[in-house]
């Protein structure tokens, strides 16, 4: 079973500059850690780079005028607020178009390889740019590689694609792109828009008139931690995807739900995020023959969290999972100490054991604020999938 991993140092070119939270070193550290732990040498792992996507490919996700605006801003630094370019979140930088287009190509080509059967799983950690809209950049995202990858799957003949977004931020750009397309189920488990950008992703948002029930939002409150977050994953995301019965699964694994992330307010450990990866991996094998494309996304605790979470994702996709208690290699830890002037890395690949979530079949707790969110999400969409909101 082959697992394609999209990686080359050229992907570090997506760089908004010093001080920006989306620092490319998080990718460099991840692949350094994965290599030292032997993940990239696991049997069946195929490392591939990517050249920038063509205008034709980019226009499967974006208007031609927007692509032209990015090309212009990339070459001249021209601020274009109407297209979200040159803002504090998305400052212009030389080569921006090529860097963002390279990420898109990585995800699109990986999706094609999964669909064709050339590989079983594929991972693009540089991808997951889920906020970019059809005609504007947003939230550190210039081009939406997830949308372009799903378009590739649909164009290749897929009739049902499920997208699960586990980033702390709502997957608004992907949701918007497929709002009225019954072939695509989008499920986003995110911090409530009452406390976090982009302020969207409400439980009442369930899709357009031709695709009711194919948009699913679980907006958990600030402070949500491991067990209750995993309960939301199990009771909503995994359940509705099984009912939808996709032919291929696309997942976004932004790791900014962690308690140490500086931009969000959730408290989901490395171990719980690893559990979620294992669950979606098992789901892919159970419902769509293993066809699984996994993407990166947010994550701004650059030395403490991101490399560990994403190394786990690579390992799970490679069928070579790493126990959470595994020690972080000393060579990697020393490198982190050097680049952080002594800041260091956590000693192990996990934060500590996670208590298993209570199954939804054990009953709904009306006093629990996350249970109330879960039930609201189930009531909003489950009827369209022939599921009972109250009972499994």
C-alpha positions as CSV (number, residue, x, y, z in Angstrom):
1,X,0.0,0.0,0.0
2,X,1.6,3.3,-1.1
3,X,1.3,6.6,0.7
4,X,2.3,9.7,-1.2
5,X,3.8,12.5,0.8
6,X,4.1,15.9,-0.9
7,X,7.3,17.5,0.2
8,X,10.2,19.5,-1.1
9,X,12.1,22.5,0.3
10,X,10.4,24.6,-2.4
11,X,7.2,24.5,-0.3
12,X,9.0,26.7,2.3
13,X,8.6,29.5,-0.2
14,X,5.1,30.2,1.2
15,X,6.4,32.9,3.6
16,X,4.6,36.0,4.6
17,X,7.7,37.3,6.4
18,X,9.2,37.7,9.9
19,X,6.7,37.9,12.7
20,X,3.8,36.3,10.7
21,X,2.2,33.3,12.5
22,X,2.3,31.2,9.3
23,X,6.0,30.5,9.6
24,X,7.4,28.0,7.1
25,X,9.8,26.7,9.6
26,X,6.9,24.6,11.0
27,X,7.1,22.5,7.9
28,X,10.9,22.2,8.0
29,X,10.7,21.1,11.6
30,X,8.0,18.6,10.9
31,X,9.9,16.8,8.1
32,X,13.1,16.9,10.2
33,X,11.3,15.2,13.1
34,X,9.5,12.7,10.8
35,X,12.8,11.8,9.1
36,X,14.6,11.3,12.4
37,X,11.8,9.0,13.6
38,X,12.0,6.9,10.4
39,X,8.5,7.8,9.2
40,X,9.7,8.9,5.7
41,X,11.6,5.7,5.3
42,X,8.6,3.5,6.1
43,X,7.7,0.9,3.6
44,X,5.5,2.3,0.8
45,X,6.1,6.0,1.5
46,X,6.6,7.9,-1.7
47,X,8.0,11.5,-1.4
48,X,7.1,13.8,-4.3
49,X,7.5,17.5,-4.9
50,X,5.3,19.8,-6.9
51,X,5.6,22.5,-9.5
52,X,3.2,25.5,-9.4
53,X,-0.3,24.7,-10.7
54,X,-1.4,26.1,-14.0
55,X,-3.9,28.9,-14.3
56,X,-6.4,26.3,-15.6
57,X,-6.0,24.3,-12.4
58,X,-6.2,27.4,-10.2
59,X,-9.4,28.5,-11.9
60,X,-11.2,25.3,-10.8
61,X,-11.2,27.0,-7.4
62,X,-10.9,30.7,-8.2
63,X,-12.1,33.4,-10.6
64,X,-9.6,34.3,-13.4
65,X,-9.6,37.9,-12.2
66,X,-8.5,36.8,-8.8
67,X,-5.7,34.6,-10.1
68,X,-4.6,37.6,-12.2
69,X,-4.6,39.8,-9.1
70,X,-2.4,37.4,-7.2
71,X,0.0,37.2,-10.1
72,X,0.2,41.0,-10.2
73,X,0.6,41.4,-6.4
74,X,3.2,38.7,-6.4
75,X,5.3,40.5,-9.0
76,X,4.8,44.1,-7.9
77,X,3.7,44.0,-4.3
78,X,0.6,46.0,-5.2
79,X,-1.9,46.0,-2.4
80,X,-5.4,44.9,-3.5
81,X,-7.7,45.0,-0.6
82,X,-10.7,44.1,-2.7
83,X,-9.1,40.7,-3.3
84,X,-7.7,40.4,0.3
85,X,-4.1,40.9,-0.8
86,X,-1.7,43.1,1.1
87,X,-3.7,42.8,4.4
88,X,-2.0,42.0,7.8
89,X,-3.3,38.5,7.5
90,X,-2.2,38.1,3.8
91,X,0.6,40.5,3.1
92,X,2.1,40.4,-0.4
93,X,5.5,38.9,-0.9
94,X,7.7,38.2,-4.0
95,X,6.9,34.9,-5.5
96,X,3.6,34.6,-3.7
97,X,1.7,33.3,-6.7
98,X,4.2,30.6,-7.4
99,X,4.4,29.5,-3.8
100,X,0.7,29.3,-3.3
101,X,0.2,27.6,-6.7
102,X,2.8,25.0,-5.8
103,X,0.7,24.0,-2.7
104,X,-2.4,23.7,-4.9
105,X,-0.6,21.4,-7.4
106,X,0.6,19.2,-4.5
107,X,-2.9,18.6,-3.3
108,X,-4.5,18.3,-6.7
109,X,-1.9,15.8,-8.0
110,X,-2.2,13.9,-4.7
111,X,-6.0,13.7,-5.1
112,X,-5.6,12.4,-8.6
113,X,-3.2,9.7,-7.5
114,X,-5.6,8.6,-4.8
115,X,-8.5,8.5,-7.1
116,X,-6.7,6.6,-9.9
117,X,-5.4,4.0,-7.4
118,X,-1.7,4.9,-7.9
119,X,-1.6,5.4,-4.1
120,X,-3.9,4.5,-1.3
121,X,-3.3,7.6,0.9
122,X,-1.7,11.0,0.3
123,X,-0.6,13.8,2.6
124,X,0.1,17.4,1.8
125,X,1.0,19.2,5.1
126,X,1.6,22.5,3.2
127,X,-2.0,22.3,2.1
128,X,-5.3,22.8,3.9
129,X,-5.6,26.5,3.0
130,X,-9.3,26.4,3.7
131,X,-10.1,30.1,4.1
132,X,-9.4,31.3,0.6
133,X,-12.6,32.2,-1.3
134,X,-13.3,32.2,-5.0
135,X,-12.3,35.8,-5.4
136,X,-10.3,36.7,-2.3
137,X,-7.5,35.7,0.0
138,X,-8.3,35.3,3.7
139,X,-6.9,34.0,6.9
140,X,-3.3,33.3,5.7
141,X,-4.7,31.5,2.6
142,X,-4.1,32.7,-0.9
143,X,-5.3,29.8,-3.0
144,X,-7.7,27.1,-1.7
145,X,-5.9,23.8,-2.5
146,X,-8.6,21.8,-0.7
147,X,-11.3,23.1,-3.1
148,X,-9.1,22.5,-6.1
149,X,-8.3,18.9,-5.0
150,X,-12.0,18.1,-4.5
151,X,-12.8,19.6,-7.9
152,X,-10.1,17.3,-9.4
153,X,-11.9,14.3,-7.8
154,X,-15.3,15.4,-9.1
155,X,-13.9,16.0,-12.6
156,X,-12.3,12.6,-12.5
157,X,-15.7,11.0,-11.9
158,X,-16.2,10.9,-8.1
159,X,-19.9,11.2,-7.2
160,X,-19.5,11.5,-3.4
161,X,-16.6,13.2,-1.6
162,X,-16.6,13.9,2.1
163,X,-14.4,16.6,3.6
164,X,-13.7,16.7,7.4
165,X,-12.1,19.9,8.8
166,X,-10.5,19.6,12.2
167,X,-8.8,23.0,12.3
168,X,-9.8,25.2,15.2
169,X,-11.1,27.7,12.6
170,X,-14.2,27.1,10.5
171,X,-13.5,25.7,7.1
172,X,-15.4,28.5,5.4
173,X,-13.8,28.6,2.0
174,X,-14.4,24.9,1.3
175,X,-17.9,25.1,2.6
176,X,-18.7,28.1,0.4
177,X,-17.3,26.4,-2.7
178,X,-19.6,23.3,-2.3
179,X,-22.5,25.0,-0.5
180,X,-25.1,23.8,-3.1
181,X,-23.3,20.7,-4.5
182,X,-25.0,17.5,-3.2
183,X,-21.9,15.5,-4.3
184,X,-19.7,17.0,-1.5
185,X,-20.3,16.7,2.2
186,X,-18.4,19.3,4.3
187,X,-18.0,18.8,8.0
188,X,-16.2,21.3,10.2
189,X,-15.5,20.9,13.9
190,X,-14.2,24.3,15.1
191,X,-14.2,26.8,17.8
192,X,-17.4,28.9,17.9
193,X,-17.4,32.0,15.7
194,X,-18.4,33.9,18.7
195,X,-14.8,33.8,19.9
196,X,-12.7,33.1,16.8
197,X,-12.1,34.1,13.2
198,X,-13.8,33.8,10.7
199,X,-17.0,34.1,12.8
200,X,-18.9,31.7,10.7
201,X,-19.8,28.0,10.8
202,X,-23.2,28.1,12.5
203,X,-25.2,25.0,13.2
204,X,-28.1,26.4,11.1
205,X,-25.8,26.5,8.0
206,X,-26.8,23.2,6.3
207,X,-26.2,23.8,2.6
208,X,-28.1,25.2,-0.4
209,X,-31.5,24.3,-1.8
210,X,-30.1,21.5,-3.9
211,X,-27.8,20.1,-1.2
212,X,-29.6,20.4,2.2
213,X,-27.8,18.5,4.9
214,X,-24.4,18.3,3.1
215,X,-23.0,21.2,5.2
216,X,-22.4,20.2,8.8
217,X,-21.0,22.6,11.5
218,X,-20.0,21.7,15.0
219,X,-19.0,25.0,16.7
220,X,-17.6,24.0,20.1
221,X,-17.2,26.6,22.8
222,X,-13.8,28.0,23.8
223,X,-12.0,25.8,26.3
224,X,-13.2,22.5,24.8
225,X,-10.7,19.8,25.6
226,X,-9.8,16.3,24.6
227,X,-12.7,14.0,25.6
228,X,-15.5,16.3,24.6
229,X,-13.8,17.3,21.4
230,X,-13.4,13.6,20.4
231,X,-17.0,13.0,21.4
232,X,-18.0,15.7,18.8
233,X,-15.7,14.0,16.2
234,X,-17.3,10.6,16.9
235,X,-21.0,11.6,17.4
236,X,-21.2,14.0,14.4
237,X,-18.4,13.8,11.9
238,X,-17.7,10.1,11.7
239,X,-21.4,9.2,12.0
240,X,-22.6,11.5,9.2
241,X,-19.7,10.5,6.9
242,X,-20.5,6.8,7.3
243,X,-24.1,7.6,6.3
244,X,-23.0,9.7,3.3
245,X,-20.9,6.8,2.1
246,X,-18.3,8.8,0.2
247,X,-16.0,7.3,-2.5
248,X,-13.0,9.3,-1.2
249,X,-12.3,11.1,2.1
250,X,-10.4,14.5,2.3
251,X,-9.5,15.7,5.7
252,X,-7.9,18.9,7.0
253,X,-5.7,18.6,10.1
254,X,-4.9,22.1,11.2
255,X,-3.4,21.6,14.7
256,X,-4.3,25.0,16.2
257,X,-6.9,23.4,18.5
258,X,-4.1,22.7,20.9
259,X,-4.1,24.4,24.2
260,X,-0.7,26.0,23.5
261,X,-1.7,27.6,20.2
262,X,-1.4,31.4,20.5
263,X,-4.3,32.2,18.2
264,X,-7.1,30.0,19.4
265,X,-8.9,29.1,22.7
266,X,-9.4,25.3,22.6
267,X,-7.5,22.8,24.7
268,X,-7.1,19.7,22.5
269,X,-3.8,17.7,23.2
270,X,-1.4,16.2,20.7
271,X,-2.7,12.8,21.9
272,X,-6.4,13.6,21.2
273,X,-5.5,15.0,17.7
274,X,-3.6,11.8,17.1
275,X,-6.7,9.8,18.1
276,X,-8.8,11.8,15.6
277,X,-6.3,10.9,12.8
278,X,-6.6,7.3,13.7
279,X,-10.4,7.5,13.6
280,X,-10.5,9.2,10.2
281,X,-7.9,6.7,8.8
282,X,-10.1,3.8,10.0
283,X,-13.1,5.6,8.5
284,X,-11.4,5.9,5.1
285,X,-10.8,2.1,5.1
286,X,-14.3,1.3,6.3
287,X,-16.3,3.5,3.9
288,X,-14.2,4.3,0.8
289,X,-11.7,1.6,0.2
290,X,-8.9,3.5,2.0
291,X,-9.0,6.4,-0.5
292,X,-7.8,9.3,1.8
293,X,-6.2,12.7,1.2
294,X,-5.0,14.4,4.3
295,X,-4.0,18.1,4.4
296,X,-2.3,20.4,6.9
297,X,-3.7,23.8,7.8
298,X,-3.4,26.0,10.8
299,X,-1.0,25.5,13.7
300,X,1.0,28.3,15.3
301,X,2.7,26.7,18.3
302,X,5.6,26.1,16.0
303,X,8.1,24.2,18.0
304,X,5.9,22.7,20.8
305,X,3.0,21.3,18.8
306,X,3.0,21.4,15.1
307,X,5.9,19.1,14.3
308,X,4.6,16.4,16.7
309,X,1.0,16.5,15.5
310,X,1.9,16.4,11.8
311,X,4.6,13.8,12.3
312,X,1.8,11.7,13.8
313,X,-0.4,12.4,10.7
314,X,2.4,11.2,8.4
315,X,2.9,8.1,10.5
316,X,-0.7,7.2,10.6
317,X,-1.1,7.6,6.8
318,X,2.0,5.5,6.3
319,X,0.5,2.7,8.4
320,X,3.4,3.1,10.8
321,X,1.9,4.9,13.8
322,X,4.2,6.3,16.5
323,X,3.2,5.6,20.1
324,X,2.6,8.9,21.9
325,X,5.1,8.0,24.6
326,X,7.9,7.8,22.1
327,X,10.9,10.0,23.0
328,X,11.6,13.0,20.7
329,X,15.0,12.2,19.1
330,X,17.9,14.1,20.8
331,X,19.3,15.3,17.5
332,X,16.0,17.0,16.7
333,X,15.6,18.4,20.2
334,X,19.1,19.9,19.9
335,X,18.2,21.5,16.6
336,X,15.2,23.1,18.2
337,X,17.3,24.3,21.1
338,X,19.7,26.0,18.7
339,X,17.1,27.7,16.5
340,X,15.1,28.9,19.5
341,X,18.2,29.9,21.6
342,X,17.5,27.3,24.2
343,X,13.7,27.0,23.9
344,X,13.7,23.3,23.4
345,X,11.2,20.7,22.4
346,X,8.8,18.6,24.4
347,X,10.5,15.3,25.5
348,X,7.9,12.9,24.0
349,X,5.6,12.7,21.1
350,X,2.5,13.1,23.2
351,X,1.1,15.2,26.1
352,X,-0.4,12.4,28.1
353,X,-3.1,9.8,28.0
354,X,-6.5,10.7,26.7
355,X,-9.7,9.5,28.4
356,X,-11.9,7.8,25.8
357,X,-15.0,9.8,25.0
358,X,-18.4,8.6,26.2
359,X,-20.3,7.1,23.3
360,X,-23.3,9.1,22.1
361,X,-25.3,5.9,22.7
362,X,-24.7,6.3,26.4
363,X,-27.0,9.3,26.4
364,X,-27.1,13.1,26.0
365,X,-26.1,15.3,28.9
366,X,-28.2,18.6,28.8
367,X,-25.9,20.2,31.3
368,X,-22.8,19.8,29.1
369,X,-22.3,22.7,26.7
370,X,-20.5,20.5,24.1
371,X,-23.2,17.9,24.2
372,X,-25.7,20.7,23.5
373,X,-23.7,21.7,20.5
374,X,-23.4,18.1,19.3
375,X,-27.2,17.6,19.6
376,X,-27.9,20.8,17.8
377,X,-25.6,19.7,14.9
378,X,-27.3,16.3,14.7
379,X,-30.8,17.8,14.8
380,X,-29.8,20.2,12.0
381,X,-28.7,17.6,9.5
382,X,-29.2,14.0,10.5
383,X,-32.7,13.7,9.2
384,X,-31.4,14.3,5.7
385,X,-29.1,11.3,6.0
386,X,-31.7,8.9,7.5
387,X,-30.1,9.2,11.0
388,X,-31.7,9.7,14.4
389,X,-30.5,12.9,16.0
390,X,-31.0,11.5,19.6
391,X,-29.9,7.9,19.2
392,X,-27.2,6.0,17.4
